[in-house]
């Protein structure tokens, strides 16, 4: 019985899936919480040992199945309105799971060190400079291009920019990281960062104590 979601509450286990709901619990709990009426359960005198059919307190058709010596499962099918609501909820959950998965992959792709960031910056700048040089000189826009002196100056500027990538100081701006972290995983990312900072501080204190 493949459940889309499962919860345990008030002494019963509730599982919802595409066709309906089934609830597992003791006879007393199932009756107490309104999943069935006080009717003969499977194994009682005069009824089948494993399965019986009945109605819940509001008149909906249910099936009661014996799960063990003291546990029973009450199941019922969704009506049309409930089925539609369930599909909407599941679609929302699926969308949220997909968003979390995409966001987790995005954050995992971020550089883990200053050197890794330099590598990313170098690749990005190199690609951009190739596009700029092509536009400056290839004449694809009706034959227009920059003159040779301008192209040479652009190359010199490009070399300086590439040099900055290798020599410029890199800082980690946590406020910027927070701003770019997707909201759906922001709390977990923040918790991981806090744990790493705490471990780093503990290592620092241990080194100082030596």
CNS distance restraints for C-alpha pairs under 8 A (distance, minus, plus):
assign (resid   2 and name CA) (resid  17 and name CA) 6.78 0.50 0.50
assign (resid   3 and name CA) (resid  15 and name CA) 5.61 0.50 0.50
assign (resid   3 and name CA) (resid  16 and name CA) 5.52 0.50 0.50
assign (resid   3 and name CA) (resid  17 and name CA) 4.59 0.50 0.50
assign (resid   3 and name CA) (resid  18 and name CA) 7.87 0.50 0.50
assign (resid   4 and name CA) (resid  15 and name CA) 7.36 0.50 0.50
assign (resid   4 and name CA) (resid  16 and name CA) 5.88 0.50 0.50
assign (resid   4 and name CA) (resid  17 and name CA) 4.75 0.50 0.50
assign (resid   4 and name CA) (resid  18 and name CA) 7.28 0.50 0.50
assign (resid   4 and name CA) (resid  90 and name CA) 7.98 0.50 0.50
assign (resid   5 and name CA) (resid  15 and name CA) 5.86 0.50 0.50
assign (resid   5 and name CA) (resid  16 and name CA) 5.64 0.50 0.50
assign (resid   5 and name CA) (resid  17 and name CA) 6.92 0.50 0.50
assign (resid   6 and name CA) (resid  13 and name CA) 7.14 0.50 0.50
assign (resid   6 and name CA) (resid  14 and name CA) 5.65 0.50 0.50
assign (resid   6 and name CA) (resid  15 and name CA) 4.39 0.50 0.50
assign (resid   6 and name CA) (resid  16 and name CA) 6.49 0.50 0.50
assign (resid   7 and name CA) (resid  13 and name CA) 5.81 0.50 0.50
assign (resid   7 and name CA) (resid  14 and name CA) 5.26 0.50 0.50
assign (resid   7 and name CA) (resid  15 and name CA) 6.55 0.50 0.50
assign (resid   8 and name CA) (resid  12 and name CA) 5.73 0.50 0.50
assign (resid   8 and name CA) (resid  13 and name CA) 4.39 0.50 0.50
assign (resid   8 and name CA) (resid  14 and name CA) 6.14 0.50 0.50
assign (resid   9 and name CA) (resid  13 and name CA) 6.46 0.50 0.50
assign (resid   9 and name CA) (resid  14 and name CA) 7.67 0.50 0.50
assign (resid  11 and name CA) (resid  25 and name CA) 6.75 0.50 0.50
assign (resid  11 and name CA) (resid  29 and name CA) 6.61 0.50 0.50
assign (resid  12 and name CA) (resid  23 and name CA) 6.61 0.50 0.50
assign (resid  12 and name CA) (resid  24 and name CA) 5.60 0.50 0.50
assign (resid  12 and name CA) (resid  25 and name CA) 4.74 0.50 0.50
assign (resid  12 and name CA) (resid  26 and name CA) 7.75 0.50 0.50
assign (resid  12 and name CA) (resid  29 and name CA) 6.89 0.50 0.50
assign (resid  12 and name CA) (resid  30 and name CA) 7.37 0.50 0.50
assign (resid  13 and name CA) (resid  23 and name CA) 5.54 0.50 0.50
assign (resid  13 and name CA) (resid  24 and name CA) 5.09 0.50 0.50
assign (resid  13 and name CA) (resid  25 and name CA) 6.60 0.50 0.50
assign (resid  14 and name CA) (resid  21 and name CA) 7.19 0.50 0.50
assign (resid  14 and name CA) (resid  22 and name CA) 6.11 0.50 0.50
assign (resid  14 and name CA) (resid  23 and name CA) 4.55 0.50 0.50
assign (resid  14 and name CA) (resid  24 and name CA) 6.64 0.50 0.50
assign (resid  15 and name CA) (resid  21 and name CA) 5.78 0.50 0.50
assign (resid  15 and name CA) (resid  22 and name CA) 5.46 0.50 0.50
assign (resid  15 and name CA) (resid  23 and name CA) 6.28 0.50 0.50
assign (resid  16 and name CA) (resid  20 and name CA) 6.00 0.50 0.50
assign (resid  16 and name CA) (resid  21 and name CA) 4.53 0.50 0.50
assign (resid  16 and name CA) (resid  22 and name CA) 6.62 0.50 0.50
assign (resid  17 and name CA) (resid  21 and name CA) 6.37 0.50 0.50
assign (resid  18 and name CA) (resid  83 and name CA) 7.22 0.50 0.50
assign (resid  18 and name CA) (resid  86 and name CA) 7.31 0.50 0.50
assign (resid  18 and name CA) (resid  87 and name CA) 7.53 0.50 0.50
assign (resid  19 and name CA) (resid  77 and name CA) 5.73 0.50 0.50
assign (resid  19 and name CA) (resid  78 and name CA) 6.14 0.50 0.50
assign (resid  19 and name CA) (resid  83 and name CA) 7.32 0.50 0.50
assign (resid  20 and name CA) (resid  75 and name CA) 7.39 0.50 0.50
assign (resid  20 and name CA) (resid  76 and name CA) 5.80 0.50 0.50
assign (resid  20 and name CA) (resid  77 and name CA) 4.18 0.50 0.50
assign (resid  20 and name CA) (resid  78 and name CA) 4.60 0.50 0.50
assign (resid  20 and name CA) (resid  83 and name CA) 7.55 0.50 0.50
assign (resid  21 and name CA) (resid  75 and name CA) 5.64 0.50 0.50
assign (resid  21 and name CA) (resid  76 and name CA) 5.70 0.50 0.50
assign (resid  21 and name CA) (resid  77 and name CA) 6.51 0.50 0.50
assign (resid  21 and name CA) (resid  78 and name CA) 7.25 0.50 0.50
assign (resid  22 and name CA) (resid  73 and name CA) 6.41 0.50 0.50
assign (resid  22 and name CA) (resid  74 and name CA) 5.42 0.50 0.50
assign (resid  22 and name CA) (resid  75 and name CA) 3.99 0.50 0.50
assign (resid  22 and name CA) (resid  76 and name CA) 6.49 0.50 0.50
assign (resid  23 and name CA) (resid  30 and name CA) 7.82 0.50 0.50
assign (resid  23 and name CA) (resid  35 and name CA) 7.67 0.50 0.50
assign (resid  23 and name CA) (resid  73 and name CA) 5.40 0.50 0.50
assign (resid  23 and name CA) (resid  74 and name CA) 5.17 0.50 0.50
assign (resid  23 and name CA) (resid  75 and name CA) 6.32 0.50 0.50
assign (resid  24 and name CA) (resid  30 and name CA) 7.66 0.50 0.50
assign (resid  24 and name CA) (resid  71 and name CA) 6.72 0.50 0.50
assign (resid  24 and name CA) (resid  72 and name CA) 5.60 0.50 0.50
assign (resid  24 and name CA) (resid  73 and name CA) 4.35 0.50 0.50
assign (resid  24 and name CA) (resid  74 and name CA) 6.48 0.50 0.50
assign (resid  25 and name CA) (resid  29 and name CA) 6.07 0.50 0.50
assign (resid  25 and name CA) (resid  30 and name CA) 5.96 0.50 0.50
assign (resid  25 and name CA) (resid  71 and name CA) 5.24 0.50 0.50
assign (resid  25 and name CA) (resid  72 and name CA) 5.64 0.50 0.50
assign (resid  25 and name CA) (resid  73 and name CA) 6.65 0.50 0.50
assign (resid  26 and name CA) (resid  30 and name CA) 6.19 0.50 0.50
assign (resid  26 and name CA) (resid  70 and name CA) 5.84 0.50 0.50
assign (resid  26 and name CA) (resid  71 and name CA) 4.67 0.50 0.50
assign (resid  26 and name CA) (resid  72 and name CA) 6.00 0.50 0.50
assign (resid  27 and name CA) (resid  31 and name CA) 6.24 0.50 0.50
assign (resid  27 and name CA) (resid  41 and name CA) 7.90 0.50 0.50
assign (resid  27 and name CA) (resid  70 and name CA) 7.49 0.50 0.50
assign (resid  27 and name CA) (resid  71 and name CA) 6.95 0.50 0.50
assign (resid  27 and name CA) (resid  72 and name CA) 6.65 0.50 0.50
assign (resid  28 and name CA) (resid  32 and name CA) 5.87 0.50 0.50
assign (resid  29 and name CA) (resid  33 and name CA) 6.07 0.50 0.50
assign (resid  30 and name CA) (resid  34 and name CA) 6.34 0.50 0.50
assign (resid  30 and name CA) (resid  35 and name CA) 5.30 0.50 0.50
assign (resid  30 and name CA) (resid  36 and name CA) 6.12 0.50 0.50
assign (resid  30 and name CA) (resid  74 and name CA) 7.80 0.50 0.50
assign (resid  31 and name CA) (resid  35 and name CA) 6.01 0.50 0.50
assign (resid  31 and name CA) (resid  36 and name CA) 5.23 0.50 0.50
assign (resid  31 and name CA) (resid  37 and name CA) 5.66 0.50 0.50
assign (resid  31 and name CA) (resid  38 and name CA) 6.11 0.50 0.50
assign (resid  34 and name CA) (resid  56 and name CA) 7.06 0.50 0.50
assign (resid  34 and name CA) (resid  57 and name CA) 6.33 0.50 0.50
assign (resid  35 and name CA) (resid  56 and name CA) 5.84 0.50 0.50
assign (resid  35 and name CA) (resid  57 and name CA) 7.30 0.50 0.50
assign (resid  35 and name CA) (resid  74 and name CA) 6.95 0.50 0.50
assign (resid  36 and name CA) (resid  54 and name CA) 7.98 0.50 0.50
assign (resid  36 and name CA) (resid  55 and name CA) 6.68 0.50 0.50
assign (resid  36 and name CA) (resid  56 and name CA) 4.30 0.50 0.50
assign (resid  36 and name CA) (resid  57 and name CA) 6.13 0.50 0.50
assign (resid  36 and name CA) (resid  62 and name CA) 7.78 0.50 0.50
assign (resid  36 and name CA) (resid  74 and name CA) 7.33 0.50 0.50
assign (resid  37 and name CA) (resid  55 and name CA) 7.20 0.50 0.50
assign (resid  37 and name CA) (resid  56 and name CA) 5.59 0.50 0.50
assign (resid  37 and name CA) (resid  57 and name CA) 5.64 0.50 0.50
assign (resid  39 and name CA) (resid  54 and name CA) 7.81 0.50 0.50
assign (resid  40 and name CA) (resid  44 and name CA) 5.87 0.50 0.50
assign (resid  40 and name CA) (resid  45 and name CA) 7.78 0.50 0.50
assign (resid  40 and name CA) (resid  47 and name CA) 7.08 0.50 0.50
assign (resid  41 and name CA) (resid  47 and name CA) 7.39 0.50 0.50
assign (resid  41 and name CA) (resid  51 and name CA) 7.94 0.50 0.50
assign (resid  41 and name CA) (resid  52 and name CA) 6.71 0.50 0.50
assign (resid  41 and name CA) (resid  64 and name CA) 6.87 0.50 0.50
assign (resid  41 and name CA) (resid  66 and name CA) 7.99 0.50 0.50
assign (resid  42 and name CA) (resid  47 and name CA) 6.13 0.50 0.50
assign (resid  42 and name CA) (resid  48 and name CA) 5.48 0.50 0.50
assign (resid  42 and name CA) (resid  49 and name CA) 4.68 0.50 0.50
assign (resid  42 and name CA) (resid  50 and name CA) 5.13 0.50 0.50
assign (resid  42 and name CA) (resid  51 and name CA) 5.38 0.50 0.50
assign (resid  42 and name CA) (resid  52 and name CA) 5.79 0.50 0.50
assign (resid  42 and name CA) (resid  64 and name CA) 7.04 0.50 0.50
assign (resid  42 and name CA) (resid  65 and name CA) 6.51 0.50 0.50
assign (resid  42 and name CA) (resid  66 and name CA) 6.01 0.50 0.50
assign (resid  43 and name CA) (resid  47 and name CA) 6.36 0.50 0.50
assign (resid  43 and name CA) (resid  48 and name CA) 5.93 0.50 0.50
assign (resid  43 and name CA) (resid  49 and name CA) 3.94 0.50 0.50
assign (resid  43 and name CA) (resid  50 and name CA) 6.57 0.50 0.50
assign (resid  43 and name CA) (resid  66 and name CA) 7.97 0.50 0.50
assign (resid  44 and name CA) (resid  48 and name CA) 7.62 0.50 0.50
assign (resid  44 and name CA) (resid  49 and name CA) 7.26 0.50 0.50
assign (resid  47 and name CA) (resid  52 and name CA) 6.95 0.50 0.50
assign (resid  48 and name CA) (resid  52 and name CA) 6.35 0.50 0.50
assign (resid  49 and name CA) (resid  66 and name CA) 7.62 0.50 0.50
assign (resid  50 and name CA) (resid  65 and name CA) 5.62 0.50 0.50
assign (resid  50 and name CA) (resid  66 and name CA) 5.18 0.50 0.50
assign (resid  51 and name CA) (resid  63 and name CA) 7.01 0.50 0.50
assign (resid  51 and name CA) (resid  64 and name CA) 5.62 0.50 0.50
assign (resid  51 and name CA) (resid  65 and name CA) 4.45 0.50 0.50
assign (resid  51 and name CA) (resid  66 and name CA) 6.48 0.50 0.50
assign (resid  52 and name CA) (resid  63 and name CA) 5.89 0.50 0.50
assign (resid  52 and name CA) (resid  64 and name CA) 5.24 0.50 0.50
assign (resid  52 and name CA) (resid  65 and name CA) 6.59 0.50 0.50
assign (resid  53 and name CA) (resid  61 and name CA) 7.46 0.50 0.50
assign (resid  53 and name CA) (resid  62 and name CA) 5.94 0.50 0.50
assign (resid  53 and name CA) (resid  63 and name CA) 4.55 0.50 0.50
assign (resid  53 and name CA) (resid  64 and name CA) 6.15 0.50 0.50
assign (resid  54 and name CA) (resid  61 and name CA) 5.98 0.50 0.50
assign (resid  54 and name CA) (resid  62 and name CA) 5.36 0.50 0.50
assign (resid  54 and name CA) (resid  63 and name CA) 6.21 0.50 0.50
assign (resid  54 and name CA) (resid  64 and name CA) 7.51 0.50 0.50
assign (resid  55 and name CA) (resid  59 and name CA) 5.17 0.50 0.50
assign (resid  55 and name CA) (resid  60 and name CA) 5.13 0.50 0.50
assign (resid  55 and name CA) (resid  61 and name CA) 4.45 0.50 0.50
assign (resid  55 and name CA) (resid  62 and name CA) 5.17 0.50 0.50
assign (resid  55 and name CA) (resid  63 and name CA) 7.95 0.50 0.50
assign (resid  56 and name CA) (resid  60 and name CA) 5.41 0.50 0.50
assign (resid  56 and name CA) (resid  61 and name CA) 6.63 0.50 0.50
assign (resid  56 and name CA) (resid  62 and name CA) 6.45 0.50 0.50
assign (resid  60 and name CA) (resid  76 and name CA) 7.65 0.50 0.50
assign (resid  61 and name CA) (resid  76 and name CA) 6.37 0.50 0.50
assign (resid  61 and name CA) (resid  77 and name CA) 7.97 0.50 0.50
assign (resid  62 and name CA) (resid  74 and name CA) 6.54 0.50 0.50
assign (resid  62 and name CA) (resid  75 and name CA) 5.56 0.50 0.50
assign (resid  62 and name CA) (resid  76 and name CA) 4.69 0.50 0.50
assign (resid  62 and name CA) (resid  77 and name CA) 7.79 0.50 0.50
assign (resid  63 and name CA) (resid  73 and name CA) 7.96 0.50 0.50
assign (resid  63 and name CA) (resid  74 and name CA) 5.64 0.50 0.50
assign (resid  63 and name CA) (resid  75 and name CA) 5.29 0.50 0.50
assign (resid  63 and name CA) (resid  76 and name CA) 6.47 0.50 0.50
assign (resid  64 and name CA) (resid  72 and name CA) 6.71 0.50 0.50
assign (resid  64 and name CA) (resid  73 and name CA) 5.62 0.50 0.50
assign (resid  64 and name CA) (resid  74 and name CA) 4.58 0.50 0.50
assign (resid  64 and name CA) (resid  75 and name CA) 6.60 0.50 0.50
assign (resid  65 and name CA) (resid  72 and name CA) 5.59 0.50 0.50
assign (resid  65 and name CA) (resid  73 and name CA) 5.09 0.50 0.50
assign (resid  65 and name CA) (resid  74 and name CA) 6.50 0.50 0.50
assign (resid  66 and name CA) (resid  71 and name CA) 6.44 0.50 0.50
assign (resid  66 and name CA) (resid  72 and name CA) 4.51 0.50 0.50
assign (resid  66 and name CA) (resid  73 and name CA) 6.34 0.50 0.50
assign (resid  67 and name CA) (resid  71 and name CA) 5.33 0.50 0.50
assign (resid  67 and name CA) (resid  72 and name CA) 4.96 0.50 0.50
assign (resid  67 and name CA) (resid  73 and name CA) 6.35 0.50 0.50
assign (resid  68 and name CA) (resid  72 and name CA) 6.89 0.50 0.50
assign (resid  78 and name CA) (resid  82 and name CA) 5.38 0.50 0.50
assign (resid  78 and name CA) (resid  83 and name CA) 5.39 0.50 0.50
assign (resid  79 and name CA) (resid  83 and name CA) 6.05 0.50 0.50
assign (resid  80 and name CA) (resid  84 and name CA) 6.24 0.50 0.50
assign (resid  81 and name CA) (resid  85 and name CA) 6.27 0.50 0.50
assign (resid  82 and name CA) (resid  86 and name CA) 6.02 0.50 0.50
assign (resid  83 and name CA) (resid  87 and name CA) 6.26 0.50 0.50
assign (resid  84 and name CA) (resid  88 and name CA) 6.37 0.50 0.50
assign (resid  85 and name CA) (resid  89 and name CA) 6.25 0.50 0.50
assign (resid  86 and name CA) (resid  90 and name CA) 6.09 0.50 0.50
assign (resid  87 and name CA) (resid  91 and name CA) 6.03 0.50 0.50
assign (resid  88 and name CA) (resid  92 and name CA) 6.26 0.50 0.50
assign (resid  89 and name CA) (resid  93 and name CA) 6.21 0.50 0.50
assign (resid  90 and name CA) (resid  94 and name CA) 5.98 0.50 0.50
assign (resid  91 and name CA) (resid  95 and name CA) 6.08 0.50 0.50
assign (resid  92 and name CA) (resid  96 and name CA) 6.19 0.50 0.50
assign (resid  93 and name CA) (resid  97 and name CA) 6.13 0.50 0.50
assign (resid  94 and name CA) (resid  98 and name CA) 6.17 0.50 0.50
assign (resid  95 and name CA) (resid  99 and name CA) 6.14 0.50 0.50
assign (resid  96 and name CA) (resid 100 and name CA) 6.16 0.50 0.50
assign (resid  97 and name CA) (resid 101 and name CA) 6.13 0.50 0.50
assign (resid  98 and name CA) (resid 102 and name CA) 6.15 0.50 0.50
assign (resid  99 and name CA) (resid 103 and name CA) 6.03 0.50 0.50
assign (resid  99 and name CA) (resid 184 and name CA) 7.57 0.50 0.50
assign (resid 100 and name CA) (resid 104 and name CA) 5.94 0.50 0.50
assign (resid 100 and name CA) (resid 184 and name CA) 6.19 0.50 0.50
assign (resid 100 and name CA) (resid 185 and name CA) 6.59 0.50 0.50
assign (resid 101 and name CA) (resid 105 and name CA) 6.27 0.50 0.50
assign (resid 102 and name CA) (resid 106 and name CA) 6.22 0.50 0.50
assign (resid 103 and name CA) (resid 107 and name CA) 6.26 0.50 0.50
assign (resid 103 and name CA) (resid 181 and name CA) 7.99 0.50 0.50
assign (resid 103 and name CA) (resid 182 and name CA) 6.14 0.50 0.50
assign (resid 103 and name CA) (resid 184 and name CA) 7.68 0.50 0.50
assign (resid 103 and name CA) (resid 185 and name CA) 7.12 0.50 0.50
assign (resid 104 and name CA) (resid 108 and name CA) 6.06 0.50 0.50
assign (resid 104 and name CA) (resid 185 and name CA) 7.27 0.50 0.50
assign (resid 105 and name CA) (resid 109 and name CA) 6.18 0.50 0.50
assign (resid 106 and name CA) (resid 110 and name CA) 6.86 0.50 0.50
assign (resid 107 and name CA) (resid 181 and name CA) 7.20 0.50 0.50
assign (resid 111 and name CA) (resid 116 and name CA) 5.22 0.50 0.50
assign (resid 111 and name CA) (resid 117 and name CA) 5.27 0.50 0.50
assign (resid 111 and name CA) (resid 120 and name CA) 7.65 0.50 0.50
assign (resid 112 and name CA) (resid 116 and name CA) 6.35 0.50 0.50
assign (resid 112 and name CA) (resid 117 and name CA) 7.55 0.50 0.50
assign (resid 113 and name CA) (resid 117 and name CA) 6.27 0.50 0.50
assign (resid 114 and name CA) (resid 118 and name CA) 6.26 0.50 0.50
assign (resid 114 and name CA) (resid 170 and name CA) 6.15 0.50 0.50
assign (resid 114 and name CA) (resid 171 and name CA) 7.61 0.50 0.50
assign (resid 115 and name CA) (resid 119 and name CA) 6.34 0.50 0.50
assign (resid 116 and name CA) (resid 120 and name CA) 6.38 0.50 0.50
assign (resid 117 and name CA) (resid 121 and name CA) 6.08 0.50 0.50
assign (resid 118 and name CA) (resid 122 and name CA) 5.93 0.50 0.50
assign (resid 118 and name CA) (resid 165 and name CA) 6.30 0.50 0.50
assign (resid 118 and name CA) (resid 166 and name CA) 6.95 0.50 0.50
assign (resid 119 and name CA) (resid 123 and name CA) 6.27 0.50 0.50
assign (resid 120 and name CA) (resid 124 and name CA) 6.23 0.50 0.50
assign (resid 121 and name CA) (resid 125 and name CA) 6.01 0.50 0.50
assign (resid 121 and name CA) (resid 165 and name CA) 7.01 0.50 0.50
assign (resid 122 and name CA) (resid 126 and name CA) 5.94 0.50 0.50
assign (resid 122 and name CA) (resid 162 and name CA) 7.17 0.50 0.50
assign (resid 122 and name CA) (resid 165 and name CA) 6.51 0.50 0.50
assign (resid 123 and name CA) (resid 127 and name CA) 6.19 0.50 0.50
assign (resid 124 and name CA) (resid 128 and name CA) 6.23 0.50 0.50
assign (resid 125 and name CA) (resid 129 and name CA) 5.99 0.50 0.50
assign (resid 125 and name CA) (resid 162 and name CA) 7.63 0.50 0.50
assign (resid 126 and name CA) (resid 130 and name CA) 6.26 0.50 0.50
assign (resid 127 and name CA) (resid 131 and name CA) 6.57 0.50 0.50
assign (resid 128 and name CA) (resid 132 and name CA) 6.30 0.50 0.50
assign (resid 129 and name CA) (resid 133 and name CA) 6.03 0.50 0.50
assign (resid 129 and name CA) (resid 158 and name CA) 7.04 0.50 0.50
assign (resid 130 and name CA) (resid 134 and name CA) 6.11 0.50 0.50
assign (resid 131 and name CA) (resid 135 and name CA) 6.26 0.50 0.50
assign (resid 132 and name CA) (resid 136 and name CA) 6.11 0.50 0.50
assign (resid 133 and name CA) (resid 137 and name CA) 6.28 0.50 0.50
assign (resid 133 and name CA) (resid 151 and name CA) 7.58 0.50 0.50
assign (resid 133 and name CA) (resid 154 and name CA) 7.96 0.50 0.50
assign (resid 134 and name CA) (resid 138 and name CA) 5.49 0.50 0.50
assign (resid 135 and name CA) (resid 139 and name CA) 7.20 0.50 0.50
assign (resid 135 and name CA) (resid 140 and name CA) 7.59 0.50 0.50
assign (resid 135 and name CA) (resid 145 and name CA) 7.31 0.50 0.50
assign (resid 136 and name CA) (resid 145 and name CA) 5.39 0.50 0.50
assign (resid 136 and name CA) (resid 146 and name CA) 5.36 0.50 0.50
assign (resid 136 and name CA) (resid 151 and name CA) 6.69 0.50 0.50
assign (resid 137 and name CA) (resid 145 and name CA) 5.05 0.50 0.50
assign (resid 137 and name CA) (resid 146 and name CA) 6.10 0.50 0.50
assign (resid 137 and name CA) (resid 147 and name CA) 7.95 0.50 0.50
assign (resid 137 and name CA) (resid 151 and name CA) 7.30 0.50 0.50
assign (resid 138 and name CA) (resid 143 and name CA) 7.74 0.50 0.50
assign (resid 138 and name CA) (resid 145 and name CA) 6.61 0.50 0.50
assign (resid 139 and name CA) (resid 143 and name CA) 4.03 0.50 0.50
assign (resid 139 and name CA) (resid 144 and name CA) 4.81 0.50 0.50
assign (resid 139 and name CA) (resid 145 and name CA) 5.00 0.50 0.50
assign (resid 140 and name CA) (resid 144 and name CA) 7.22 0.50 0.50
assign (resid 146 and name CA) (resid 150 and name CA) 6.03 0.50 0.50
assign (resid 146 and name CA) (resid 151 and name CA) 6.38 0.50 0.50
assign (resid 147 and name CA) (resid 151 and name CA) 6.37 0.50 0.50
assign (resid 148 and name CA) (resid 152 and name CA) 6.15 0.50 0.50
assign (resid 149 and name CA) (resid 153 and name CA) 6.29 0.50 0.50
assign (resid 150 and name CA) (resid 154 and name CA) 6.12 0.50 0.50
assign (resid 151 and name CA) (resid 155 and name CA) 6.29 0.50 0.50
assign (resid 152 and name CA) (resid 156 and name CA) 6.42 0.50 0.50
assign (resid 153 and name CA) (resid 157 and name CA) 6.29 0.50 0.50
assign (resid 154 and name CA) (resid 158 and name CA) 6.12 0.50 0.50
assign (resid 155 and name CA) (resid 159 and name CA) 6.26 0.50 0.50
assign (resid 156 and name CA) (resid 160 and name CA) 6.41 0.50 0.50
assign (resid 157 and name CA) (resid 161 and name CA) 6.23 0.50 0.50
assign (resid 158 and name CA) (resid 162 and name CA) 6.15 0.50 0.50
assign (resid 159 and name CA) (resid 163 and name CA) 6.14 0.50 0.50
assign (resid 160 and name CA) (resid 164 and name CA) 6.31 0.50 0.50
assign (resid 161 and name CA) (resid 165 and name CA) 6.57 0.50 0.50
assign (resid 162 and name CA) (resid 166 and name CA) 6.86 0.50 0.50
assign (resid 163 and name CA) (resid 167 and name CA) 6.25 0.50 0.50
assign (resid 164 and name CA) (resid 168 and name CA) 4.99 0.50 0.50
assign (resid 173 and name CA) (resid 177 and name CA) 6.34 0.50 0.50
assign (resid 174 and name CA) (resid 178 and name CA) 6.05 0.50 0.50
assign (resid 175 and name CA) (resid 179 and name CA) 6.21 0.50 0.50
assign (resid 176 and name CA) (resid 180 and name CA) 6.28 0.50 0.50
assign (resid 177 and name CA) (resid 181 and name CA) 6.08 0.50 0.50
assign (resid 178 and name CA) (resid 186 and name CA) 7.34 0.50 0.50
assign (resid 178 and name CA) (resid 190 and name CA) 7.98 0.50 0.50
assign (resid 181 and name CA) (resid 185 and name CA) 7.39 0.50 0.50
assign (resid 181 and name CA) (resid 186 and name CA) 5.92 0.50 0.50
assign (resid 181 and name CA) (resid 189 and name CA) 7.99 0.50 0.50
assign (resid 182 and name CA) (resid 186 and name CA) 6.02 0.50 0.50
assign (resid 183 and name CA) (resid 187 and name CA) 7.86 0.50 0.50
assign (resid 185 and name CA) (resid 189 and name CA) 6.21 0.50 0.50
assign (resid 186 and name CA) (resid 190 and name CA) 6.03 0.50 0.50
assign (resid 187 and name CA) (resid 191 and name CA) 6.14 0.50 0.50
assign (resid 188 and name CA) (resid 192 and name CA) 6.24 0.50 0.50
assign (resid 189 and name CA) (resid 193 and name CA) 6.22 0.50 0.50
assign (resid 190 and name CA) (resid 194 and name CA) 6.09 0.50 0.50
assign (resid 191 and name CA) (resid 195 and name CA) 6.17 0.50 0.50
assign (resid 192 and name CA) (resid 196 and name CA) 6.23 0.50 0.50
assign (resid 193 and name CA) (resid 197 and name CA) 6.17 0.50 0.50
assign (resid 194 and name CA) (resid 198 and name CA) 6.11 0.50 0.50
assign (resid 195 and name CA) (resid 199 and name CA) 6.21 0.50 0.50
assign (resid 196 and name CA) (resid 200 and name CA) 6.10 0.50 0.50
assign (resid 197 and name CA) (resid 201 and name CA) 6.12 0.50 0.50
assign (resid 198 and name CA) (resid 202 and name CA) 6.17 0.50 0.50
assign (resid 199 and name CA) (resid 203 and name CA) 6.20 0.50 0.50
assign (resid 200 and name CA) (resid 204 and name CA) 6.19 0.50 0.50
assign (resid 201 and name CA) (resid 205 and name CA) 6.19 0.50 0.50
assign (resid 202 and name CA) (resid 206 and name CA) 6.14 0.50 0.50
assign (resid 203 and name CA) (resid 207 and name CA) 6.17 0.50 0.50
assign (resid 204 and name CA) (resid 208 and name CA) 6.24 0.50 0.50
assign (resid 205 and name CA) (resid 209 and name CA) 6.15 0.50 0.50
assign (resid 206 and name CA) (resid 210 and name CA) 6.51 0.50 0.50
